[in-house]
Amino acid sequence: METLKKHLRDKFMAGESEGYEIVIALLTLVKAEKIGEEDILDILMFVHFDNLKGVLSSLVKASELVDDDMIDDIIKSAGR
């Protein structure tokens, strides 16, 4: 889990991933049963350096963009 957290924070800090993209990636991992739903907040807090406003902003933006069908499509694409 620590490796995943560091990788996501590095991508976030380098500007390679937006916060909402990380949320979508984490939701996809949960749905694929690679991580638990309870891990999401811990990972996001780490990525955002414990900035709760940043975490909430990422969650809100992701919730506006993603639905279960999108996550299913991501999982199917990754399985190819």
C-alpha positions in Angstrom: 0.0 0.0 0.0 2.8 2.4 0.8 4.3 2.0 -2.7 0.9 2.9 -4.2 0.5 5.9 -2.0 4.0 7.2 -2.9 3.5 6.5 -6.6 0.2 8.4 -6.7 1.6 11.4 -4.7 4.6 11.6 -7.0 2.3 11.7 -10.0 0.1 14.3 -8.3 3.1 16.5 -7.3 4.6 16.2 -10.8 1.3 17.4 -12.3 0.9 14.1 -14.2 -2.4 13.4 -12.5 -5.2 15.6 -11.1 -6.8 14.8 -7.8 -10.0 13.7 -9.4 -8.1 11.3 -11.7 -6.5 9.7 -8.6 -10.0 9.3 -7.1 -11.2 7.6 -10.2 -8.2 5.3 -10.2 -8.8 4.4 -6.6 -12.5 3.7 -7.2 -11.5 1.4 -10.1 -9.0 -0.4 -7.8 -11.8 -0.9 -5.2 -14.2 -2.2 -7.8 -11.5 -4.6 -9.1 -11.0 -5.7 -5.4 -7.3 -4.6 -5.4 -7.8 -2.3 -2.4 -10.5 -1.8 0.1 -12.9 1.1 0.2 -11.6 2.0 3.6 -8.1 2.7 2.0 -9.3 5.5 -0.2 -9.3 8.3 2.5 -5.9 7.3 3.8 -4.4 7.3 0.3 -6.0 10.6 -0.6 -4.9 12.3 2.6 -1.4 11.1 1.9 -1.5 12.3 -1.7 -2.9 15.7 -0.6 -0.4 16.1 2.4 -3.3 15.9 4.9 -5.1 18.8 3.2 -8.8 17.9 3.7 -10.0 20.7 1.5 -7.9 19.3 -1.4 -9.3 15.8 -0.7 -12.9 17.0 -0.7 -12.3 19.0 -3.9 -11.0 15.9 -5.6 -13.9 13.8 -4.4 -16.5 16.4 -5.6 -14.9 16.7 -9.0 -14.7 12.9 -9.4 -18.3 12.5 -8.3 -19.4 14.9 -11.1 -17.5 12.8 -13.7 -17.7 9.2 -12.8 -20.4 6.5 -12.6 -20.4 2.8 -12.1 -20.5 2.2 -15.9 -17.4 4.2 -16.4 -15.5 2.2 -13.7 -16.7 -1.0 -15.3 -15.4 0.2 -18.7 -12.0 1.0 -17.2 -11.8 -2.4 -15.6 -12.7 -4.1 -18.9 -10.2 -2.1 -20.8 -7.4 -2.9 -18.3 -8.3 -6.6 -18.6 -7.5 -6.7 -22.3 
